[in-house]
Structure formats: structure tokens, C-alpha cells
């Protein structure tokens, strides 16, 4: 019985040794032939997918150098200045009326009843002027809002056509003190976009 156990152990040892010899031969044969030692389906051999294709446009530069923006800003400034001059003229006239009213009061050259009527008229004019100021301020704010919407629509429409040629995954808006804190200059396509925007605007003016 003991002899049989020894024989069994000897057979198992020989099998293990034979397996090691085969692995040893395969290892050096594959290494000499240049074949990879790792299976082709190993994840370390797989190519990782490329990242998204991202560029950005500097909005500060567009606002400063896009000719269409300059025209919109000039129109807004003209409207604001015109309304401001009108309000200032009425305010100056009202101040002169108030000063004359004070002079008449101080010299007793106006009756108490007439003074009460003039005072009420001055208060009504003052209220009307304040309402006009608020109305004009709102008018300028609405014009500025519409200007920004018009500009955004123009740029977005252009970028949609522009990107048909280049196929970027994302075109971001970069501005000073914006959400993007820093950006790689190699991703900046502002100059290219600005040049084409200005060419299109010039062609529309003809």
C-alpha cells in the first residue's frame, strides 16, 4: 500500500514537471517569434476613444471688433442720448418754474390761492417728469435687450453654418470673468469667426 502511494506521487510529480517544460518551451518560442504575450482582446491593447472636439470664441473680442455690434451700440447710444437730452430740457424748465415760484412767494407777489394752484401744477409736472424718466430708462433697457438677442441670433446662425464645415463637438463662449476660468489658446477660433462675420456683414450692407 505504501509502495503504491509512492508510485502515485511520483507519477503526479512527473506530470507537473512535464507541464512546466511545455510552458517553458512555449514562452521562449513565442518570445523569439515576436508574437505578443498578451491576448489581443486584453483591454490594455485597446485604443481609447478620442475626446470631444472643443473650441471656443472670445465674446469680449467679438463685442469689441464685430462691426455689427458697433452699429448696434451706436444706435443704442444715440437713442439714450436723445432721450436724456429731452428729459434734461424738461427738468431744466421745471427748475426754472420752481425758482420763479419761490421768488414770487418770497416777494409776496402772488396770492395764496394762486400759489396753491401753481404749487399743485409744479408737483404734477414733477411727477410726470419722473414717470417719463422711468419710461425712457425702460425703453433703453428693452432696446439693449433686443440688441443682445439680435446679436446672439446672428452669431448662433453663423456658427451653425460655420460648423457644418469643421464639425466641432462644442463651440464654447469665453469671456473675462465668465464661467470658464482659463482656456488653451490653441482652441481659440475667435479670429477666424470674427473675420468671416465681418465679411458677411459687409456683404449685407452692399
Residue pairs with C-beta under 8 A, 6 or more apart in sequence:
27 37
30 37
31 37
36 45
38 44
38 45
52 169
52 170
53 167
53 168
53 169
53 170
54 168
54 169
54 170
54 171
54 172
54 187
55 168
55 170
55 171
55 172
55 187
55 188
55 189
56 171
56 172
56 173
56 174
56 180
56 183
56 187
56 188
56 189
56 190
57 155
57 159
57 171
57 172
57 173
57 174
57 188
57 189
57 190
57 193
58 174
58 175
58 188
58 190
59 173
59 174
59 175
59 178
60 175
60 176
61 190
61 194
62 69
62 155
62 190
62 193
62 194
62 197
63 69
65 194
65 198
66 194
66 197
66 198
66 201
67 198
67 201
67 202
68 151
68 154
68 197
68 201
69 151
72 147
72 150
72 151
73 147
75 143
75 147
76 140
76 143
76 144
76 147
79 139
79 140
79 143
80 140
83 136
83 139
83 140
84 136
86 136
87 129
87 132
87 133
87 136
90 129
90 132
91 129
94 122
94 125
94 126
94 129
97 122
97 125
98 122
101 110
101 115
101 118
101 119
101 122
103 109
104 110
104 115
105 115
110 118
154 197
155 197
158 193
158 196
158 197
158 200
159 171
159 193
162 193
162 196
163 171
171 189
172 180
172 183
174 180
174 183
174 188
